[in-house]
Amino acid sequence: MTKIRKIFTFLLRLLALAATLSATIVMVTSHDSTNVLNLTFKAKYSNSPAFMYFVIVEAIVSGYNLMILFLALKGSLWRMVIILDVVVALLLTSSMSAALAIAQVGKKGNTHAGWLPICGQVHKFCNHVTGALVAGIIAAALYFLLILYTLYTVLNPLFVVKP
């Protein structure tokens, strides 16, 4: 049974690594430009602090996850990994929230602030951002699943009824 748990945890971490790495790469490669009244406007992820925060968090989580995959988990180190997994899940959630808010403004604009939507002019950029956000949501969901599974395996012996 322990071997099955390790394999399942490894697969969850591998999928989370793939999702965070994909989100990072897709967001970093998102750029597009458009001409308006003979002026060229460029849209890049680095124009928004929220998108930059998203990229930094996804890259940090990718590196963390890569280290954990090759780390032998024993004893007290495992408890530290559980705590770090919770911190990582919170970072992923906060970066997703920030990036989704800016993406919503880019797509719909904000009439109260006078901000116009930009996705009508820079389709390629918006499609890349959407793909990165989907990968980020998948990564966050996988981390929450990983945390729930880890907590279940840690707390499971406490709920076993002895005859």
C-alpha positions in Angstrom: 0.0 0.0 0.0 2.9 2.4 0.8 4.3 1.9 -2.7 1.0 2.8 -4.3 0.8 6.0 -2.2 4.3 7.0 -3.3 3.6 6.3 -7.0 0.3 8.3 -6.8 2.1 11.2 -5.0 4.9 11.1 -7.6 2.4 11.2 -10.5 0.5 14.2 -8.9 3.8 16.1 -8.5 4.9 15.3 -12.0 1.5 16.5 -13.4 1.8 19.7 -11.3 5.3 20.2 -12.5 4.1 19.9 -16.1 1.3 22.4 -15.5 3.4 25.0 -13.8 6.2 24.7 -16.4 3.6 25.0 -19.2 2.0 28.0 -17.6 5.4 29.7 -17.2 6.5 29.0 -20.8 3.2 30.0 -22.4 3.0 33.3 -20.4 6.6 34.2 -21.1 6.1 33.7 -24.8 2.9 35.8 -24.9 3.4 38.9 -27.0 1.6 40.7 -29.8 1.5 44.1 -31.4 -1.0 46.2 -33.2 -1.1 49.5 -35.1 -3.5 52.2 -34.1 -3.3 55.5 -36.0 0.2 54.7 -37.3 1.4 54.0 -33.7 2.5 50.5 -32.8 1.4 49.2 -29.4 3.1 46.0 -28.0 1.4 43.7 -25.5 3.7 41.6 -23.4 3.3 39.8 -20.1 6.1 42.1 -18.6 3.8 45.1 -19.1 1.7 44.0 -16.1 3.1 43.4 -12.6 0.3 40.8 -12.0 1.4 38.8 -15.0 5.1 39.1 -13.8 4.1 37.9 -10.4 2.3 35.0 -12.0 5.4 34.0 -14.0 7.7 34.3 -11.0 5.4 32.2 -8.8 4.9 29.5 -11.4 8.7 29.3 -12.0 9.4 29.1 -8.3 6.8 26.3 -7.9 8.3 24.5 -10.9 11.7 24.6 -9.3 10.4 23.5 -5.9 8.4 20.7 -7.4 11.5 19.5 -9.4 13.6 19.4 -6.2 10.9 17.5 -4.3 10.6 14.9 -7.1 14.2 13.9 -6.6 14.4 14.3 -2.9 14.1 11.2 -0.7 11.3 11.9 1.7 11.9 10.5 5.2 10.8 11.4 8.7 10.7 15.0 9.7 11.6 16.2 6.2 8.2 14.9 5.0 6.4 17.2 7.5 8.3 20.2 6.1 7.3 19.2 2.6 3.6 19.1 3.7 3.9 22.6 5.1 5.7 23.9 2.0 3.1 22.3 -0.2 0.4 24.4 1.6 2.5 27.6 1.1 3.0 26.7 -2.5 -0.7 26.2 -3.0 -1.4 29.6 -1.4 1.1 31.3 -3.7 -0.4 29.6 -6.7 -3.9 30.8 -5.7 -2.8 34.4 -5.1 -0.9 34.6 -8.4 -3.9 33.1 -10.2 -6.2 35.7 -8.6 -4.0 38.6 -9.6 -3.5 37.3 -13.2 -7.2 36.5 -13.7 -8.2 40.0 -12.6 -5.9 41.7 -15.1 -6.9 39.2 -17.8 -10.6 40.1 -17.1 -9.8 43.8 -17.5 -7.9 43.1 -20.7 -10.8 41.2 -22.1 -13.8 43.3 -20.9 -12.2 46.6 -20.0 -13.5 48.7 -17.2 -16.0 51.4 -18.1 -15.9 53.1 -14.7 -12.1 53.6 -14.9 -12.2 54.3 -18.7 -10.0 51.3 -19.5 -10.8 49.8 -22.9 -10.5 46.1 -23.7 -7.4 45.1 -25.6 -8.2 41.5 -26.6 -9.9 42.7 -29.8 -6.6 44.1 -31.0 -4.1 41.6 -29.7 -5.7 38.2 -30.2 -2.5 36.2 -30.0 -1.5 37.8 -26.7 -4.9 37.1 -25.1 -4.9 33.5 -26.4 -1.5 32.9 -24.8 -2.6 34.5 -21.5 -5.7 32.3 -21.5 -3.6 29.2 -22.1 -1.2 30.1 -19.3 -4.1 30.8 -16.9 -5.7 27.4 -17.7 -2.4 25.6 -17.0 -2.1 27.6 -13.8 -5.6 26.7 -12.6 -4.8 23.0 -13.4 -1.6 23.3 -11.3 -3.4 24.9 -8.4 -6.1 22.2 -8.5 -3.4 19.5 -8.6 -1.7 21.0 -5.6 -4.9 21.1 -3.6 -5.5 17.5 -4.5 -2.0 16.6 -3.5 -2.5 18.4 -0.1 -5.8 16.6 0.5 -4.3 13.2 -0.4 -1.3 13.9 1.8 -3.4 14.9 4.7 -5.6 11.8 4.2 -2.6 9.5 4.3 -1.1 11.2 7.3 -4.4 11.3 9.3 -5.7 7.9 8.1 -4.1 5.9 10.9 -5.8 8.1 13.5 -9.3 7.1 12.2 -8.7 3.3 12.0 -11.0 1.5 14.5 -9.1 -1.2 16.3 -11.2 -4.3 17.2 
